[in-house]
Each structure stands twice: as structure tokens, then as C-alpha cells.
Amino acid sequence: MIKNEIKMKSQEGEIFDKKQIALAIRNSTFNDELGCSLLDEGIFNKCDGCGIKDICGEIDQMVDNYVDKTTKVVDNFTFE
């Protein structure tokens, strides 16, 4: 059975499932988008001073790289 959870149980305790994290990031490139609950909930009003700012920046770069690698132009059309 496939579970749709970000954490899995192991003998050592709970571990994060990279597949779920990767799918969430990939799915954000379709009709979704990435956001920050810290900003949305008003905990921060900007990213400066946030302890995970660098990680968020890397995620944004990863999304851009994924889109670049998986998007290609197959043909060009000209309408006259």
C-alpha cells in the first residue's frame, strides 16, 4: 500500500520520506505553487532573519532547475 505521508516509521523512530518531499516539490511546478506558512500566518513579514531562509532559497532554485530540465520546445509555429 502506498501512503501519502511525509514521515515513515522505522526501527529507529520516524524518518522523512524523500519521495514525498520530492513529489511535493515536483507537483508545485504544475498547477500549484510553493508558499511559506510563516509568512502567510504573519509570524514573519519578510524572510530576513528566518532560520530556514537558505533552505527555502535552495528549494526555489531546485524548482527552477526541474522546470528547465523537464520543459522543452518541440516545435515552433508561425501564424501569418
mmCIF file of the N, C-alpha and C atoms, coordinates in Angstrom:
data_MODEL
# 
_entry.id   MODEL 
# 
loop_
_atom_site.group_PDB 
_atom_site.id 
_atom_site.type_symbol 
_atom_site.label_atom_id 
_atom_site.label_alt_id 
_atom_site.label_comp_id 
_atom_site.label_asym_id 
_atom_site.label_entity_id 
_atom_site.label_seq_id 
_atom_site.pdbx_PDB_ins_code 
_atom_site.Cartn_x 
_atom_site.Cartn_y 
_atom_site.Cartn_z 
_atom_site.occupancy 
_atom_site.B_iso_or_equiv 
_atom_site.pdbx_formal_charge 
_atom_site.auth_seq_id 
_atom_site.auth_comp_id 
_atom_site.auth_asym_id 
_atom_site.auth_atom_id 
_atom_site.pdbx_PDB_model_num 
ATOM 1   N N  . MET A 1 1  ? 0.845  -1.178 0.000   1.00 0.00 ? 1  MET A N  1 
ATOM 2   C CA . MET A 1 1  ? 0.000  0.000  0.000   1.00 0.00 ? 1  MET A CA 1 
ATOM 3   C C  . MET A 1 1  ? 0.894  1.246  0.000   1.00 0.00 ? 1  MET A C  1 
ATOM 4   N N  . ILE A 1 2  ? 0.537  2.218  -0.810  1.00 0.00 ? 2  ILE A N  1 
ATOM 5   C CA . ILE A 1 2  ? 1.282  3.472  -0.882  1.00 0.00 ? 2  ILE A CA 1 
ATOM 6   C C  . ILE A 1 2  ? 0.629  4.465  0.062   1.00 0.00 ? 2  ILE A C  1 
ATOM 7   N N  . LYS A 1 3  ? 1.441  5.041  0.940   1.00 0.00 ? 3  LYS A N  1 
ATOM 8   C CA . LYS A 1 3  ? 0.942  6.034  1.889   1.00 0.00 ? 3  LYS A CA 1 
ATOM 9   C C  . LYS A 1 3  ? 1.319  7.420  1.406   1.00 0.00 ? 3  LYS A C  1 
ATOM 10  N N  . ASN A 1 4  ? 0.468  8.368  1.674   1.00 0.00 ? 4  ASN A N  1 
ATOM 11  C CA . ASN A 1 4  ? 0.688  9.741  1.261   1.00 0.00 ? 4  ASN A CA 1 
ATOM 12  C C  . ASN A 1 4  ? 1.090  10.573 2.482   1.00 0.00 ? 4  ASN A C  1 
ATOM 13  N N  . GLU A 1 5  ? 2.149  10.151 3.165   1.00 0.00 ? 5  GLU A N  1 
ATOM 14  C CA . GLU A 1 5  ? 2.605  10.832 4.371   1.00 0.00 ? 5  GLU A CA 1 
ATOM 15  C C  . GLU A 1 5  ? 4.067  11.194 4.220   1.00 0.00 ? 5  GLU A C  1 
ATOM 16  N N  . ILE A 1 6  ? 4.451  12.309 4.816   1.00 0.00 ? 6  ILE A N  1 
ATOM 17  C CA . ILE A 1 6  ? 5.824  12.790 4.688   1.00 0.00 ? 6  ILE A CA 1 
ATOM 18  C C  . ILE A 1 6  ? 6.758  12.082 5.673   1.00 0.00 ? 6  ILE A C  1 
ATOM 19  N N  . LYS A 1 7  ? 6.200  11.475 6.724   1.00 0.00 ? 7  LYS A N  1 
ATOM 20  C CA . LYS A 1 7  ? 7.010  10.741 7.688   1.00 0.00 ? 7  LYS A CA 1 
ATOM 21  C C  . LYS A 1 7  ? 6.684  9.261  7.626   1.00 0.00 ? 7  LYS A C  1 
ATOM 22  N N  . MET A 1 8  ? 7.733  8.444  7.789   1.00 0.00 ? 8  MET A N  1 
ATOM 23  C CA . MET A 1 8  ? 7.574  6.996  7.833   1.00 0.00 ? 8  MET A CA 1 
ATOM 24  C C  . MET A 1 8  ? 8.081  6.513  9.185   1.00 0.00 ? 8  MET A C  1 
ATOM 25  N N  . LYS A 1 9  ? 7.597  5.380  9.601   1.00 0.00 ? 9  LYS A N  1 
ATOM 26  C CA . LYS A 1 9  ? 8.093  4.761  10.840  1.00 0.00 ? 9  LYS A CA 1 
ATOM 27  C C  . LYS A 1 9  ? 9.220  3.809  10.473  1.00 0.00 ? 9  LYS A C  1 
ATOM 28  N N  . SER A 1 10 ? 10.255 3.797  11.290  1.00 0.00 ? 10 SER A N  1 
ATOM 29  C CA . SER A 1 10 ? 11.347 2.845  11.125  1.00 0.00 ? 10 SER A CA 1 
ATOM 30  C C  . SER A 1 10 ? 11.691 2.294  12.501  1.00 0.00 ? 10 SER A C  1 
ATOM 31  N N  . GLN A 1 11 ? 12.610 1.370  12.549  1.00 0.00 ? 11 GLN A N  1 
ATOM 32  C CA . GLN A 1 11 ? 13.008 0.801  13.834  1.00 0.00 ? 11 GLN A CA 1 
ATOM 33  C C  . GLN A 1 11 ? 13.669 1.842  14.722  1.00 0.00 ? 11 GLN A C  1 
ATOM 34  N N  . GLU A 1 12 ? 14.303 2.840  14.102  1.00 0.00 ? 12 GLU A N  1 
ATOM 35  C CA . GLU A 1 12 ? 14.981 3.894  14.861  1.00 0.00 ? 12 GLU A CA 1 
ATOM 36  C C  . GLU A 1 12 ? 14.042 5.013  15.279  1.00 0.00 ? 12 GLU A C  1 
ATOM 37  N N  . GLY A 1 13 ? 12.843 5.039  14.741  1.00 0.00 ? 13 GLY A N  1 
ATOM 38  C CA . GLY A 1 13 ? 11.881 6.106  15.018  1.00 0.00 ? 13 GLY A CA 1 
ATOM 39  C C  . GLY A 1 13 ? 11.227 6.552  13.738  1.00 0.00 ? 13 GLY A C  1 
ATOM 40  N N  . GLU A 1 14 ? 10.908 7.824  13.648  1.00 0.00 ? 14 GLU A N  1 
ATOM 41  C CA . GLU A 1 14 ? 10.290 8.365  12.443  1.00 0.00 ? 14 GLU A CA 1 
ATOM 42  C C  . GLU A 1 14 ? 11.363 8.971  11.540  1.00 0.00 ? 14 GLU A C  1 
ATOM 43  N N  . ILE A 1 15 ? 11.179 8.787  10.242  1.00 0.00 ? 15 ILE A N  1 
ATOM 44  C CA . ILE A 1 15 ? 12.091 9.375  9.260   1.00 0.00 ? 15 ILE A CA 1 
ATOM 45  C C  . ILE A 1 15 ? 11.266 10.074 8.187   1.00 0.00 ? 15 ILE A C  1 
ATOM 46  N N  . PHE A 1 16 ? 11.860 11.077 7.564   1.00 0.00 ? 16 PHE A N  1 
ATOM 47  C CA . PHE A 1 16 ? 11.185 11.795 6.492   1.00 0.00 ? 16 PHE A CA 1 
ATOM 48  C C  . PHE A 1 16 ? 11.347 11.022 5.186   1.00 0.00 ? 16 PHE A C  1 
ATOM 49  N N  . ASP A 1 17 ? 10.286 10.964 4.410   1.00 0.00 ? 17 ASP A N  1 
ATOM 50  C CA . ASP A 1 17 ? 10.263 10.252 3.139   1.00 0.00 ? 17 ASP A CA 1 
ATOM 51  C C  . ASP A 1 17 ? 10.667 11.207 2.021   1.00 0.00 ? 17 ASP A C  1 
ATOM 52  N N  . LYS A 1 18 ? 11.846 10.983 1.450   1.00 0.00 ? 18 LYS A N  1 
ATOM 53  C CA . LYS A 1 18 ? 12.331 11.855 0.373   1.00 0.00 ? 18 LYS A CA 1 
ATOM 54  C C  . LYS A 1 18 ? 11.407 11.814 -0.833  1.00 0.00 ? 18 LYS A C  1 
ATOM 55  N N  . LYS A 1 19 ? 10.770 10.671 -1.072  1.00 0.00 ? 19 LYS A N  1 
ATOM 56  C CA . LYS A 1 19 ? 9.846  10.571 -2.205  1.00 0.00 ? 19 LYS A CA 1 
ATOM 57  C C  . LYS A 1 19 ? 8.703  11.562 -2.045  1.00 0.00 ? 19 LYS A C  1 
ATOM 58  N N  . GLN A 1 20 ? 8.118  11.661 -0.860  1.00 0.00 ? 20 GLN A N  1 
ATOM 59  C CA . GLN A 1 20 ? 7.004  12.585 -0.626  1.00 0.00 ? 20 GLN A CA 1 
ATOM 60  C C  . GLN A 1 20 ? 7.453  14.034 -0.738  1.00 0.00 ? 20 GLN A C  1 
ATOM 61  N N  . ILE A 1 21 ? 8.642  14.322 -0.238  1.00 0.00 ? 21 ILE A N  1 
ATOM 62  C CA . ILE A 1 21 ? 9.180  15.683 -0.340  1.00 0.00 ? 21 ILE A CA 1 
ATOM 63  C C  . ILE A 1 21 ? 9.412  16.029 -1.809  1.00 0.00 ? 21 ILE A C  1 
ATOM 64  N N  . ALA A 1 22 ? 10.019 15.098 -2.555  1.00 0.00 ? 22 ALA A N  1 
ATOM 65  C CA . ALA A 1 22 ? 10.281 15.328 -3.977  1.00 0.00 ? 22 ALA A CA 1 
ATOM 66  C C  . ALA A 1 22 ? 8.984  15.489 -4.765  1.00 0.00 ? 22 ALA A C  1 
ATOM 67  N N  . LEU A 1 23 ? 7.973  14.664 -4.456  1.00 0.00 ? 23 LEU A N  1 
ATOM 68  C CA . LEU A 1 23 ? 6.690  14.789 -5.153  1.00 0.00 ? 23 LEU A CA 1 
ATOM 69  C C  . LEU A 1 23 ? 6.016  16.121 -4.851  1.00 0.00 ? 23 LEU A C  1 
ATOM 70  N N  . ALA A 1 24 ? 6.107  16.578 -3.624  1.00 0.00 ? 24 ALA A N  1 
ATOM 71  C CA . ALA A 1 24 ? 5.510  17.868 -3.268  1.00 0.00 ? 24 ALA A CA 1 
ATOM 72  C C  . ALA A 1 24 ? 6.179  18.997 -4.042  1.00 0.00 ? 24 ALA A C  1 
ATOM 73  N N  . ILE A 1 25 ? 7.495  18.937 -4.146  1.00 0.00 ? 25 ILE A N  1 
ATOM 74  C CA . ILE A 1 25 ? 8.222  19.970 -4.896  1.00 0.00 ? 25 ILE A CA 1 
ATOM 75  C C  . ILE A 1 25 ? 7.886  19.872 -6.377  1.00 0.00 ? 25 ILE A C  1 
ATOM 76  N N  . ARG A 1 26 ? 7.876  18.643 -6.926  1.00 0.00 ? 26 ARG A N  1 
ATOM 77  C CA . ARG A 1 26 ? 7.543  18.471 -8.341  1.00 0.00 ? 26 ARG A CA 1 
ATOM 78  C C  . ARG A 1 26 ? 6.123  18.926 -8.632  1.00 0.00 ? 26 ARG A C  1 
ATOM 79  N N  . ASN A 1 27 ? 5.175  18.551 -7.778  1.00 0.00 ? 27 ASN A N  1 
ATOM 80  C CA . ASN A 1 27 ? 3.776  18.907 -8.006  1.00 0.00 ? 27 ASN A CA 1 
ATOM 81  C C  . ASN A 1 27 ? 3.562  20.418 -7.966  1.00 0.00 ? 27 ASN A C  1 
ATOM 82  N N  . SER A 1 28 ? 4.420  21.131 -7.249  1.00 0.00 ? 28 SER A N  1 
ATOM 83  C CA . SER A 1 28 ? 4.283  22.584 -7.204  1.00 0.00 ? 28 SER A CA 1 
ATOM 84  C C  . SER A 1 28 ? 4.586  23.223 -8.554  1.00 0.00 ? 28 SER A C  1 
ATOM 85  N N  . THR A 1 29 ? 5.215  22.469 -9.447  1.00 0.00 ? 29 THR A N  1 
ATOM 86  C CA . THR A 1 29 ? 5.549  23.018 -10.764 1.00 0.00 ? 29 THR A CA 1 
ATOM 87  C C  . THR A 1 29 ? 4.403  22.881 -11.749 1.00 0.00 ? 29 THR A C  1 
ATOM 88  N N  . PHE A 1 30 ? 3.347  22.166 -11.387 1.00 0.00 ? 30 PHE A N  1 
ATOM 89  C CA . PHE A 1 30 ? 2.197  22.013 -12.270 1.00 0.00 ? 30 PHE A CA 1 
ATOM 90  C C  . PHE A 1 30 ? 1.224  23.155 -11.993 1.00 0.00 ? 30 PHE A C  1 
ATOM 91  N N  . ASN A 1 31 ? 0.068  22.887 -11.482 1.00 0.00 ? 31 ASN A N  1 
ATOM 92  C CA . ASN A 1 31 ? -0.928 23.933 -11.236 1.00 0.00 ? 31 ASN A CA 1 
ATOM 93  C C  . ASN A 1 31 ? -0.917 24.420 -9.793  1.00 0.00 ? 31 ASN A C  1 
ATOM 94  N N  . ASP A 1 32 ? 0.125  24.094 -9.062  1.00 0.00 ? 32 ASP A N  1 
ATOM 95  C CA . ASP A 1 32 ? 0.257  24.525 -7.672  1.00 0.00 ? 32 ASP A CA 1 
ATOM 96  C C  . ASP A 1 32 ? 1.402  25.519 -7.573  1.00 0.00 ? 32 ASP A C  1 
ATOM 97  N N  . GLU A 1 33 ? 1.666  25.935 -6.370  1.00 0.00 ? 33 GLU A N  1 
ATOM 98  C CA . GLU A 1 33 ? 2.827  26.795 -6.144  1.00 0.00 ? 33 GLU A CA 1 
ATOM 99  C C  . GLU A 1 33 ? 3.334  26.556 -4.736  1.00 0.00 ? 33 GLU A C  1 
ATOM 100 N N  . LEU A 1 34 ? 4.540  27.004 -4.480  1.00 0.00 ? 34 LEU A N  1 
ATOM 101 C CA . LEU A 1 34 ? 5.124  26.904 -3.151  1.00 0.00 ? 34 LEU A CA 1 
ATOM 102 C C  . LEU A 1 34 ? 4.853  28.186 -2.385  1.00 0.00 ? 34 LEU A C  1 
ATOM 103 N N  . GLY A 1 35 ? 4.617  28.059 -1.103  1.00 0.00 ? 35 GLY A N  1 
ATOM 104 C CA . GLY A 1 35 ? 4.402  29.220 -0.254  1.00 0.00 ? 35 GLY A CA 1 
ATOM 105 C C  . GLY A 1 35 ? 5.035  28.978 1.101   1.00 0.00 ? 35 GLY A C  1 
ATOM 106 N N  . CYS A 1 36 ? 4.926  29.939 1.966   1.00 0.00 ? 36 CYS A N  1 
ATOM 107 C CA . CYS A 1 36 ? 5.508  29.833 3.299   1.00 0.00 ? 36 CYS A CA 1 
ATOM 108 C C  . CYS A 1 36 ? 4.442  30.145 4.341   1.00 0.00 ? 36 CYS A C  1 
ATOM 109 N N  . SER A 1 37 ? 4.161  29.184 5.188   1.00 0.00 ? 37 SER A N  1 
ATOM 110 C CA . SER A 1 37 ? 3.146  29.388 6.216   1.00 0.00 ? 37 SER A CA 1 
ATOM 111 C C  . SER A 1 37 ? 3.600  30.415 7.254   1.00 0.00 ? 37 SER A C  1 
ATOM 112 N N  . LEU A 1 38 ? 4.912  30.573 7.423   1.00 0.00 ? 38 LEU A N  1 
ATOM 113 C CA . LEU A 1 38 ? 5.401  31.587 8.364   1.00 0.00 ? 38 LEU A CA 1 
ATOM 114 C C  . LEU A 1 38 ? 5.033  32.992 7.896   1.00 0.00 ? 38 LEU A C  1 
ATOM 115 N N  . LEU A 1 39 ? 5.086  33.209 6.578   1.00 0.00 ? 39 LEU A N  1 
ATOM 116 C CA . LEU A 1 39 ? 4.679  34.499 6.023   1.00 0.00 ? 39 LEU A CA 1 
ATOM 117 C C  . LEU A 1 39 ? 3.159  34.604 5.961   1.00 0.00 ? 39 LEU A C  1 
ATOM 118 N N  . ASP A 1 40 ? 2.504  33.526 5.506   1.00 0.00 ? 40 ASP A N  1 
ATOM 119 C CA . ASP A 1 40 ? 1.042  33.540 5.367   1.00 0.00 ? 40 ASP A CA 1 
ATOM 120 C C  . ASP A 1 40 ? 0.331  33.774 6.690   1.00 0.00 ? 40 ASP A C  1 
ATOM 121 N N  . GLU A 1 41 ? 0.870  33.209 7.762   1.00 0.00 ? 41 GLU A N  1 
ATOM 122 C CA . GLU A 1 41 ? 0.234  33.331 9.076   1.00 0.00 ? 41 GLU A CA 1 
ATOM 123 C C  . GLU A 1 41 ? 0.706  34.566 9.844   1.00 0.00 ? 41 GLU A C  1 
ATOM 124 N N  . GLY A 1 42 ? 1.568  35.372 9.218   1.00 0.00 ? 42 GLY A N  1 
ATOM 125 C CA . GLY A 1 42 ? 2.010  36.612 9.834   1.00 0.00 ? 42 GLY A CA 1 
ATOM 126 C C  . GLY A 1 42 ? 3.049  36.445 10.923  1.00 0.00 ? 42 GLY A C  1 
ATOM 127 N N  . ILE A 1 43 ? 3.661  35.264 11.017  1.00 0.00 ? 43 ILE A N  1 
ATOM 128 C CA . ILE A 1 43 ? 4.714  35.049 12.012  1.00 0.00 ? 43 ILE A CA 1 
ATOM 129 C C  . ILE A 1 43 ? 5.937  35.876 11.634  1.00 0.00 ? 43 ILE A C  1 
ATOM 130 N N  . PHE A 1 44 ? 6.233  35.904 10.339  1.00 0.00 ? 44 PHE A N  1 
ATOM 131 C CA . PHE A 1 44 ? 7.259  36.792 9.783   1.00 0.00 ? 44 PHE A CA 1 
ATOM 132 C C  . PHE A 1 44 ? 6.589  37.642 8.719   1.00 0.00 ? 44 PHE A C  1 
ATOM 133 N N  . ASN A 1 45 ? 7.093  38.864 8.536   1.00 0.00 ? 45 ASN A N  1 
ATOM 134 C CA . ASN A 1 45 ? 6.570  39.673 7.440   1.00 0.00 ? 45 ASN A CA 1 
ATOM 135 C C  . ASN A 1 45 ? 7.543  39.720 6.272   1.00 0.00 ? 45 ASN A C  1 
ATOM 136 N N  . LYS A 1 46 ? 8.743  39.165 6.447   1.00 0.00 ? 46 LYS A N  1 
ATOM 137 C CA . LYS A 1 46 ? 9.716  39.005 5.375   1.00 0.00 ? 46 LYS A CA 1 
ATOM 138 C C  . LYS A 1 46 ? 10.670 37.876 5.762   1.00 0.00 ? 46 LYS A C  1 
ATOM 139 N N  . CYS A 1 47 ? 11.441 37.424 4.818   1.00 0.00 ? 47 CYS A N  1 
ATOM 140 C CA . CYS A 1 47 ? 12.292 36.258 5.036   1.00 0.00 ? 47 CYS A CA 1 
ATOM 141 C C  . CYS A 1 47 ? 13.577 36.569 5.811   1.00 0.00 ? 47 CYS A C  1 
ATOM 142 N N  . ASP A 1 48 ? 13.967 37.836 5.846   1.00 0.00 ? 48 ASP A N  1 
ATOM 143 C CA . ASP A 1 48 ? 15.188 38.200 6.558   1.00 0.00 ? 48 ASP A CA 1 
ATOM 144 C C  . ASP A 1 48 ? 15.097 37.777 8.016   1.00 0.00 ? 48 ASP A C  1 
ATOM 145 N N  . GLY A 1 49 ? 16.130 37.125 8.502   1.00 0.00 ? 49 GLY A N  1 
ATOM 146 C CA . GLY A 1 49 ? 16.161 36.688 9.889   1.00 0.00 ? 49 GLY A CA 1 
ATOM 147 C C  . GLY A 1 49 ? 15.535 35.323 10.126  1.00 0.00 ? 49 GLY A C  1 
ATOM 148 N N  . CYS A 1 50 ? 14.950 34.721 9.107   1.00 0.00 ? 50 CYS A N  1 
ATOM 149 C CA . CYS A 1 50 ? 14.347 33.395 9.238   1.00 0.00 ? 50 CYS A CA 1 
ATOM 150 C C  . CYS A 1 50 ? 15.450 32.339 9.208   1.00 0.00 ? 50 CYS A C  1 
ATOM 151 N N  . GLY A 1 51 ? 15.386 31.377 10.084  1.00 0.00 ? 51 GLY A N  1 
ATOM 152 C CA . GLY A 1 51 ? 16.404 30.341 10.177  1.00 0.00 ? 51 GLY A CA 1 
ATOM 153 C C  . GLY A 1 51 ? 16.427 29.356 9.027   1.00 0.00 ? 51 GLY A C  1 
ATOM 154 N N  . ILE A 1 52 ? 15.365 29.307 8.236   1.00 0.00 ? 52 ILE A N  1 
ATOM 155 C CA . ILE A 1 52 ? 15.331 28.369 7.107   1.00 0.00 ? 52 ILE A CA 1 
ATOM 156 C C  . ILE A 1 52 ? 15.338 29.087 5.753   1.00 0.00 ? 52 ILE A C  1 
ATOM 157 N N  . LYS A 1 53 ? 15.689 30.355 5.761   1.00 0.00 ? 53 LYS A N  1 
ATOM 158 C CA . LYS A 1 53 ? 15.706 31.157 4.536   1.00 0.00 ? 53 LYS A CA 1 
ATOM 159 C C  . LYS A 1 53 ? 16.584 30.524 3.459   1.00 0.00 ? 53 LYS A C  1 
ATOM 160 N N  . ASP A 1 54 ? 17.758 30.031 3.829   1.00 0.00 ? 54 ASP A N  1 
ATOM 161 C CA . ASP A 1 54 ? 18.666 29.437 2.849   1.00 0.00 ? 54 ASP A CA 1 
ATOM 162 C C  . ASP A 1 54 ? 18.081 28.163 2.245   1.00 0.00 ? 54 ASP A C  1 
ATOM 163 N N  . ILE A 1 55 ? 17.423 27.365 3.066   1.00 0.00 ? 55 ILE A N  1 
ATOM 164 C CA . ILE A 1 55 ? 16.802 26.134 2.567   1.00 0.00 ? 55 ILE A CA 1 
ATOM 165 C C  . ILE A 1 55 ? 15.687 26.482 1.590   1.00 0.00 ? 55 ILE A C  1 
ATOM 166 N N  . CYS A 1 56 ? 14.878 27.470 1.917   1.00 0.00 ? 56 CYS A N  1 
ATOM 167 C CA . CYS A 1 56 ? 13.800 27.892 1.020   1.00 0.00 ? 56 CYS A CA 1 
ATOM 168 C C  . CYS A 1 56 ? 14.350 28.382 -0.312  1.00 0.00 ? 56 CYS A C  1 
ATOM 169 N N  . GLY A 1 57 ? 15.446 29.121 -0.269  1.00 0.00 ? 57 GLY A N  1 
ATOM 170 C CA . GLY A 1 57 ? 16.081 29.589 -1.492  1.00 0.00 ? 57 GLY A CA 1 
ATOM 171 C C  . GLY A 1 57 ? 16.569 28.429 -2.346  1.00 0.00 ? 57 GLY A C  1 
ATOM 172 N N  . GLU A 1 58 ? 17.119 27.405 -1.707  1.00 0.00 ? 58 GLU A N  1 
ATOM 173 C CA . GLU A 1 58 ? 17.571 26.214 -2.429  1.00 0.00 ? 58 GLU A CA 1 
ATOM 174 C C  . GLU A 1 58 ? 16.396 25.461 -3.039  1.00 0.00 ? 58 GLU A C  1 
ATOM 175 N N  . ILE A 1 59 ? 15.273 25.402 -2.332  1.00 0.00 ? 59 ILE A N  1 
ATOM 176 C CA . ILE A 1 59 ? 14.074 24.749 -2.867  1.00 0.00 ? 59 ILE A CA 1 
ATOM 177 C C  . ILE A 1 59 ? 13.591 25.507 -4.099  1.00 0.00 ? 59 ILE A C  1 
ATOM 178 N N  . ASP A 1 60 ? 13.552 26.827 -4.022  1.00 0.00 ? 60 ASP A N  1 
ATOM 179 C CA . ASP A 1 60 ? 13.143 27.629 -5.181  1.00 0.00 ? 60 ASP A CA 1 
ATOM 180 C C  . ASP A 1 60 ? 14.060 27.371 -6.371  1.00 0.00 ? 60 ASP A C  1 
ATOM 181 N N  . GLN A 1 61 ? 15.372 27.287 -6.125  1.00 0.00 ? 61 GLN A N  1 
ATOM 182 C CA . GLN A 1 61 ? 16.333 27.013 -7.198  1.00 0.00 ? 61 GLN A CA 1 
ATOM 183 C C  . GLN A 1 61 ? 16.121 25.610 -7.759  1.00 0.00 ? 61 GLN A C  1 
ATOM 184 N N  . MET A 1 62 ? 15.831 24.644 -6.882  1.00 0.00 ? 62 MET A N  1 
ATOM 185 C CA . MET A 1 62 ? 15.567 23.275 -7.312  1.00 0.00 ? 62 MET A CA 1 
ATOM 186 C C  . MET A 1 62 ? 14.349 23.216 -8.225  1.00 0.00 ? 62 MET A C  1 
ATOM 187 N N  . VAL A 1 63 ? 13.303 23.961 -7.874  1.00 0.00 ? 63 VAL A N  1 
ATOM 188 C CA . VAL A 1 63 ? 12.099 24.008 -8.708  1.00 0.00 ? 63 VAL A CA 1 
ATOM 189 C C  . VAL A 1 63 ? 12.431 24.593 -10.077 1.00 0.00 ? 63 VAL A C  1 
ATOM 190 N N  . ASP A 1 64 ? 13.166 25.688 -10.097 1.00 0.00 ? 64 ASP A N  1 
ATOM 191 C CA . ASP A 1 64 ? 13.554 26.303 -11.368 1.00 0.00 ? 64 ASP A CA 1 
ATOM 192 C C  . ASP A 1 64 ? 14.371 25.330 -12.220 1.00 0.00 ? 64 ASP A C  1 
ATOM 193 N N  . ASN A 1 65 ? 15.316 24.620 -11.600 1.00 0.00 ? 65 ASN A N  1 
ATOM 194 C CA . ASN A 1 65 ? 16.139 23.655 -12.325 1.00 0.00 ? 65 ASN A CA 1 
ATOM 195 C C  . ASN A 1 65 ? 15.289 22.512 -12.872 1.00 0.00 ? 65 ASN A C  1 
ATOM 196 N N  . TYR A 1 66 ? 14.348 22.040 -12.076 1.00 0.00 ? 66 TYR A N  1 
ATOM 197 C CA . TYR A 1 66 ? 13.473 20.949 -12.509 1.00 0.00 ? 66 TYR A CA 1 
ATOM 198 C C  . TYR A 1 66 ? 12.652 21.376 -13.727 1.00 0.00 ? 66 TYR A C  1 
ATOM 199 N N  . VAL A 1 67 ? 12.087 22.569 -13.665 1.00 0.00 ? 67 VAL A N  1 
ATOM 200 C CA . VAL A 1 67 ? 11.286 23.067 -14.790 1.00 0.00 ? 67 VAL A CA 1 
ATOM 201 C C  . VAL A 1 67 ? 12.159 23.196 -16.035 1.00 0.00 ? 67 VAL A C  1 
ATOM 202 N N  . ASP A 1 68 ? 13.369 23.727 -15.883 1.00 0.00 ? 68 ASP A N  1 
ATOM 203 C CA . ASP A 1 68 ? 14.279 23.873 -17.026 1.00 0.00 ? 68 ASP A CA 1 
ATOM 204 C C  . ASP A 1 68 ? 14.620 22.516 -17.640 1.00 0.00 ? 68 ASP A C  1 
ATOM 205 N N  . LYS A 1 69 ? 14.851 21.514 -16.802 1.00 0.00 ? 69 LYS A N  1 
ATOM 206 C CA . LYS A 1 69 ? 15.257 20.197 -17.297 1.00 0.00 ? 69 LYS A CA 1 
ATOM 207 C C  . LYS A 1 69 ? 14.103 19.410 -17.905 1.00 0.00 ? 69 LYS A C  1 
ATOM 208 N N  . THR A 1 70 ? 12.888 19.692 -17.497 1.00 0.00 ? 70 THR A N  1 
ATOM 209 C CA . THR A 1 70 ? 11.755 18.877 -17.955 1.00 0.00 ? 70 THR A CA 1 
ATOM 210 C C  . THR A 1 70 ? 10.871 19.593 -18.964 1.00 0.00 ? 70 THR A C  1 
ATOM 211 N N  . THR A 1 71 ? 11.232 20.806 -19.319 1.00 0.00 ? 71 THR A N  1 
ATOM 212 C CA . THR A 1 71 ? 10.454 21.573 -20.286 1.00 0.00 ? 71 THR A CA 1 
ATOM 213 C C  . THR A 1 71 ? 11.302 21.781 -21.530 1.00 0.00 ? 71 THR A C  1 
ATOM 214 N N  . LYS A 1 72 ? 10.773 21.359 -22.652 1.00 0.00 ? 72 LYS A N  1 
ATOM 215 C CA . LYS A 1 72 ? 11.499 21.619 -23.894 1.00 0.00 ? 72 LYS A CA 1 
ATOM 216 C C  . LYS A 1 72 ? 10.502 21.983 -24.978 1.00 0.00 ? 72 LYS A C  1 
ATOM 217 N N  . VAL A 1 73 ? 10.958 22.818 -25.876 1.00 0.00 ? 73 VAL A N  1 
ATOM 218 C CA . VAL A 1 73 ? 10.143 23.234 -27.006 1.00 0.00 ? 73 VAL A CA 1 
ATOM 219 C C  . VAL A 1 73 ? 10.300 22.169 -28.091 1.00 0.00 ? 73 VAL A C  1 
ATOM 220 N N  . VAL A 1 74 ? 9.180  21.610 -28.531 1.00 0.00 ? 74 VAL A N  1 
ATOM 221 C CA . VAL A 1 74 ? 9.243  20.570 -29.557 1.00 0.00 ? 74 VAL A CA 1 
ATOM 222 C C  . VAL A 1 74 ? 9.143  21.144 -30.958 1.00 0.00 ? 74 VAL A C  1 
ATOM 223 N N  . ASP A 1 75 ? 8.449  22.250 -31.099 1.00 0.00 ? 75 ASP A N  1 
ATOM 224 C CA . ASP A 1 75 ? 8.288  22.835 -32.421 1.00 0.00 ? 75 ASP A CA 1 
ATOM 225 C C  . ASP A 1 75 ? 7.853  24.282 -32.281 1.00 0.00 ? 75 ASP A C  1 
ATOM 226 N N  . ASN A 1 76 ? 8.149  25.068 -33.235 1.00 0.00 ? 76 ASN A N  1 
ATOM 227 C CA . ASN A 1 76 ? 7.719  26.458 -33.284 1.00 0.00 ? 76 ASN A CA 1 
ATOM 228 C C  . ASN A 1 76 ? 6.696  26.612 -34.409 1.00 0.00 ? 76 ASN A C  1 
ATOM 229 N N  . PHE A 1 77 ? 5.706  27.416 -34.182 1.00 0.00 ? 77 PHE A N  1 
ATOM 230 C CA . PHE A 1 77 ? 4.682  27.672 -35.192 1.00 0.00 ? 77 PHE A CA 1 
ATOM 231 C C  . PHE A 1 77 ? 4.669  29.146 -35.517 1.00 0.00 ? 77 PHE A C  1 
ATOM 232 N N  . THR A 1 78 ? 4.400  29.452 -36.796 1.00 0.00 ? 78 THR A N  1 
ATOM 233 C CA . THR A 1 78 ? 4.264  30.841 -37.222 1.00 0.00 ? 78 THR A CA 1 
ATOM 234 C C  . THR A 1 78 ? 2.887  31.004 -37.833 1.00 0.00 ? 78 THR A C  1 
ATOM 235 N N  . PHE A 1 79 ? 2.164  32.003 -37.357 1.00 0.00 ? 79 PHE A N  1 
ATOM 236 C CA . PHE A 1 79 ? 0.844  32.316 -37.911 1.00 0.00 ? 79 PHE A CA 1 
ATOM 237 C C  . PHE A 1 79 ? 0.964  33.559 -38.783 1.00 0.00 ? 79 PHE A C  1 
ATOM 238 N N  . GLU A 1 80 ? 0.541  33.424 -40.016 1.00 0.00 ? 80 GLU A N  1 
ATOM 239 C CA . GLU A 1 80 ? 0.635  34.572 -40.923 1.00 0.00 ? 80 GLU A CA 1 
ATOM 240 C C  . GLU A 1 80 ? -0.733 34.988 -41.392 1.00 0.00 ? 80 GLU A C  1 
# 
